[in-house]
Amino acid sequence: MEKKGEILIENVIFIVLNLIYLTILILFVMSRGAGVAGLEESYSKQIALIIDSSKPDTYFYINIEDAIEVAKKKWGEDNLDKIVKVSGNMVTVKLTEKSGQSYSFFNTVRIGKIQVREKGVYINVLAKE
């Protein structure tokens, strides 16, 4: 009789530990995707892909209002020009001093002035190099 009781307790402990593990895993994935790193990665890829598909003398706007709100909390309103940088063929989105995400593009164009406004970023794609 004792063996049947032990098997039941072992199974319950195994199920509870698995549920705890899965809960921690799900919480980690949700926090990673919705945090600063997720925003930086998403917007750097999005901007790089738009630059890749753009033609010379193109001017485009991307709404990055949620990223700007995060940057305002971390840096203040005076440093919004630091959010998006294009250097060579790399787009870098940086929302805090210690973080940042870069993504490269393949289109051989020059990037003009990047203007970050209240709700988004304006990027001017100039002629091919």
C-alpha positions in Angstrom: 0.0 0.0 0.0 2.8 2.5 0.7 4.2 2.2 -2.8 1.0 3.5 -4.4 1.0 6.5 -2.2 4.6 7.3 -3.0 4.0 7.1 -6.7 1.1 9.6 -6.4 3.2 12.1 -4.4 6.1 11.8 -6.8 3.8 12.5 -9.8 2.2 15.5 -8.1 5.7 16.9 -7.2 6.8 16.3 -10.8 3.7 18.1 -12.2 4.1 21.0 -9.8 7.8 21.5 -10.7 7.0 21.4 -14.4 4.3 24.0 -14.0 6.6 26.3 -12.0 9.3 25.9 -14.7 6.9 26.7 -17.6 5.5 29.7 -15.7 9.0 31.1 -15.2 9.8 30.4 -18.9 6.7 32.1 -20.1 7.2 35.2 -17.9 10.8 35.5 -19.2 9.7 35.3 -22.8 7.0 37.9 -22.3 9.3 40.3 -20.5 12.0 40.0 -23.1 9.6 40.7 -26.0 7.8 43.7 -24.4 10.9 45.3 -22.9 13.4 47.9 -24.1 15.5 45.2 -25.9 12.5 44.1 -27.9 11.6 47.6 -29.0 15.2 48.3 -30.0 15.5 45.1 -32.0 12.1 45.6 -33.7 12.6 49.1 -34.8 16.2 48.7 -35.9 15.1 45.8 -38.2 12.1 47.7 -39.4 14.1 50.8 -40.4 16.9 48.7 -42.0 14.4 46.8 -44.1 12.7 50.0 -45.2 16.0 51.5 -46.2 16.8 48.3 -48.1 13.6 48.6 -50.1 13.7 52.3 -50.7 14.9 54.1 -53.8 17.0 57.3 -53.9 15.4 60.5 -52.9 12.9 58.8 -50.7 11.6 60.4 -47.5 9.8 58.1 -45.0 8.2 58.3 -41.6 8.0 55.5 -39.0 5.8 55.8 -35.9 7.9 54.9 -32.9 5.8 56.6 -30.3 6.2 53.8 -27.7 10.0 53.8 -28.1 10.1 57.6 -27.8 8.2 57.4 -24.5 10.7 54.9 -23.1 13.6 57.1 -24.2 12.0 60.2 -22.6 11.8 58.3 -19.3 15.4 57.2 -19.5 17.1 60.2 -21.1 14.8 63.1 -20.9 13.3 65.1 -23.8 16.5 66.8 -24.8 18.2 63.7 -26.1 15.7 62.4 -28.6 18.2 62.7 -31.5 20.2 59.8 -30.0 17.4 57.3 -30.5 18.1 56.4 -34.2 21.5 56.6 -35.8 22.6 55.4 -39.2 26.3 54.8 -39.7 27.6 53.3 -42.9 25.1 50.4 -43.5 24.1 49.9 -39.9 20.9 51.2 -38.2 21.2 51.6 -34.4 18.3 52.1 -32.2 19.3 53.1 -28.6 16.7 53.8 -26.0 18.9 53.8 -22.9 22.5 54.7 -22.2 23.5 51.0 -21.6 21.5 49.3 -24.3 21.2 49.5 -28.1 20.5 47.2 -31.1 22.0 47.4 -34.5 20.9 45.9 -37.8 22.5 46.2 -41.2 21.0 47.0 -44.6 22.4 46.2 -48.1 21.1 49.1 -50.2 24.0 51.4 -51.2 22.4 54.7 -50.5 23.4 57.7 -48.4 21.1 58.7 -45.5 20.3 62.3 -45.0 19.2 64.0 -41.8 17.3 61.9 -39.3 14.7 63.8 -37.4 13.0 62.3 -34.3 9.8 64.1 -33.5 7.1 63.6 -30.8 5.6 60.4 -32.3 8.0 59.1 -34.9 11.2 59.4 -36.9 11.7 61.0 -40.3 14.5 59.6 -42.5 15.6 60.9 -45.9 17.3 58.4 -48.2 19.5 60.3 -50.7 21.1 59.2 -53.9 23.1 56.0 -54.3 26.7 56.0 -53.4 
